[in-house]
Amino acid sequence: MLPKHFIVACFLAFASCFCFAQTVQPIKWEFSYNPIDETKGEIILKANINMDWHIYSQLQSGDGPLPTIFKFEPTPDYDLADKVIEPTPVIEYSSIFSTDVMLFSNEVVFKQKIKRTNKGAFTIMGHVECMACNNTQCLPPKEYKFSIQVPSAN
């Protein structure tokens, strides 16, 4: 039988690693709606990225990191107009992936235009999935759900 203090030490070591892994959350998302006129608007998807971390462009492809992906739950209240627009990403070589990557650091704002089919108030729901990396590690892709209130157009 193992000594009691050895078991306790192992448990504490495991627990501290687990707790640390759970607290690494380098990305915080903000979601909002910006009306353009009575029939058009845009969904604002803003990522605030901790220092030394980054996420990847929707256009990232190849053997590198996973791209950022946006999914919107369809409803009869609106239609998506075109695709999610992103600013120009930084392109740099990644030693982690041994290839060029398209990334965003600090803050990035994505926009999705919509056409309203309902002038009343409604909710847009969906999620964004992205992968966060720094210069030494990458976290598994994480899904961030959103629910955006769209006010009445009247």
C-alpha positions as CSV (number, residue, x, y, z in Angstrom):
1,M,0.0,0.0,0.0
2,L,1.2,3.5,-0.9
3,P,1.9,6.0,1.9
4,K,-0.9,8.4,2.5
5,H,1.2,11.5,1.9
6,F,2.3,10.2,-1.5
7,I,-1.3,9.7,-2.6
8,V,-2.2,13.2,-1.3
9,A,0.8,14.7,-3.1
10,C,-0.2,13.0,-6.4
11,F,-3.8,14.2,-6.0
12,L,-2.7,17.8,-5.4
13,A,-0.3,17.7,-8.3
14,F,-3.0,16.4,-10.6
15,A,-5.7,18.8,-9.3
16,S,-3.4,21.8,-9.8
17,C,-2.6,20.9,-13.4
18,F,-6.3,20.4,-14.1
19,C,-7.2,23.7,-12.5
20,F,-4.5,25.5,-14.4
21,A,-5.6,24.0,-17.7
22,Q,-9.2,25.2,-17.0
23,T,-8.2,28.8,-16.4
24,V,-6.4,29.4,-19.7
25,Q,-9.0,31.4,-21.6
26,P,-7.1,33.8,-23.9
27,I,-10.1,34.7,-26.0
28,K,-13.2,36.7,-24.9
29,W,-15.9,37.3,-27.5
30,E,-18.4,40.2,-27.6
31,F,-21.5,40.0,-29.9
32,S,-23.8,42.8,-30.9
33,Y,-26.1,44.1,-33.6
34,N,-25.7,47.3,-35.6
35,P,-28.8,48.5,-37.6
36,I,-28.1,49.9,-41.0
37,D,-31.7,50.7,-42.0
38,E,-35.1,49.2,-41.6
39,T,-34.3,46.2,-43.7
40,K,-30.5,45.7,-43.2
41,G,-28.1,45.4,-40.4
42,E,-24.9,43.7,-39.4
43,I,-23.8,41.3,-36.7
44,I,-20.6,42.4,-34.9
45,L,-18.4,39.5,-33.7
46,K,-15.5,40.9,-31.7
47,A,-12.7,38.8,-30.3
48,N,-10.5,40.3,-27.5
49,I,-7.3,38.3,-27.5
50,N,-4.9,38.2,-24.6
51,M,-1.3,39.4,-25.1
52,D,0.9,36.9,-26.9
53,W,-2.1,34.8,-28.1
54,H,-3.8,34.8,-31.5
55,I,-6.6,33.2,-33.5
56,Y,-6.7,32.3,-37.2
57,S,-8.5,33.6,-40.3
58,Q,-11.5,32.0,-41.7
59,L,-9.4,31.6,-44.9
60,Q,-6.7,29.6,-43.1
61,S,-6.2,26.3,-45.0
62,G,-3.7,23.6,-45.5
63,D,-1.7,21.7,-42.8
64,G,-1.8,24.7,-40.4
65,P,-4.2,25.5,-37.6
66,L,-7.9,25.3,-37.8
67,P,-9.7,28.4,-39.2
68,T,-12.2,30.4,-37.3
69,I,-15.7,29.2,-38.2
70,F,-19.0,31.1,-37.8
71,K,-22.4,29.3,-37.8
72,F,-25.7,31.0,-37.6
73,E,-29.0,29.3,-36.7
74,P,-31.4,30.0,-39.6
75,T,-34.8,31.5,-38.7
76,P,-37.5,33.2,-40.9
77,D,-36.6,36.5,-39.3
78,Y,-33.5,37.2,-41.4
79,D,-31.2,36.1,-44.2
80,L,-27.5,36.2,-44.3
81,A,-26.1,38.6,-46.9
82,D,-22.8,37.3,-48.3
83,K,-20.2,35.9,-46.0
84,V,-18.6,37.0,-42.7
85,I,-16.2,39.8,-43.5
86,E,-12.9,39.9,-41.7
87,P,-10.0,42.5,-41.7
88,T,-6.8,41.6,-43.5
89,P,-4.9,39.0,-41.3
90,V,-1.2,39.1,-40.5
91,I,0.6,36.4,-42.4
92,E,3.7,34.9,-40.7
93,Y,5.6,31.7,-40.4
94,S,4.6,29.4,-37.5
95,S,7.3,27.1,-36.1
96,I,4.5,25.2,-34.4
97,F,2.9,24.3,-37.7
98,S,6.0,24.7,-39.9
99,T,4.0,26.8,-42.4
100,D,2.7,30.3,-43.0
101,V,-0.4,31.1,-41.0
102,M,-3.0,33.9,-41.3
103,L,-3.7,35.3,-37.8
104,F,-5.2,38.0,-35.7
105,S,-3.8,39.3,-32.4
106,N,-5.1,41.7,-29.7
107,E,-8.5,42.4,-31.1
108,V,-10.4,41.5,-34.3
109,V,-13.8,42.5,-35.5
110,F,-15.7,40.3,-37.9
111,K,-19.0,41.5,-39.5
112,Q,-21.9,39.6,-41.0
113,K,-24.5,41.6,-42.9
114,I,-28.1,40.5,-42.7
115,K,-31.4,41.3,-44.5
116,R,-34.3,41.5,-42.1
117,T,-37.5,39.8,-43.1
118,N,-39.1,40.7,-39.8
119,K,-39.5,44.3,-38.6
120,G,-40.2,43.2,-35.1
121,A,-37.7,42.3,-32.5
122,F,-36.0,38.9,-32.8
123,T,-33.0,36.9,-31.7
124,I,-30.0,35.7,-33.8
125,M,-28.3,32.7,-32.3
126,G,-25.2,30.7,-33.4
127,H,-21.7,30.0,-32.4
128,V,-18.1,30.7,-33.4
129,E,-15.4,28.0,-33.2
130,C,-11.8,29.1,-33.0
131,M,-8.3,27.8,-32.1
132,A,-6.1,30.0,-29.9
133,C,-2.3,29.6,-29.9
134,N,0.7,31.4,-28.6
135,N,4.4,30.9,-29.5
136,T,4.7,27.6,-27.6
137,Q,1.3,26.0,-27.5
138,C,-2.2,25.7,-29.0
139,L,-5.4,25.1,-27.1
140,P,-8.0,22.7,-28.6
141,P,-10.6,24.5,-30.7
142,K,-13.3,26.0,-28.5
143,E,-16.9,26.8,-29.3
144,Y,-18.4,30.1,-28.1
145,K,-22.2,30.3,-28.4
146,F,-24.0,33.6,-28.9
147,S,-27.5,35.1,-28.7
148,I,-27.9,38.6,-30.1
149,Q,-31.1,40.6,-29.5
150,V,-32.2,42.5,-32.6
151,P,-34.5,45.4,-31.7
152,S,-37.7,46.3,-33.6
153,A,-37.0,48.3,-36.8
154,N,-40.0,50.6,-36.1
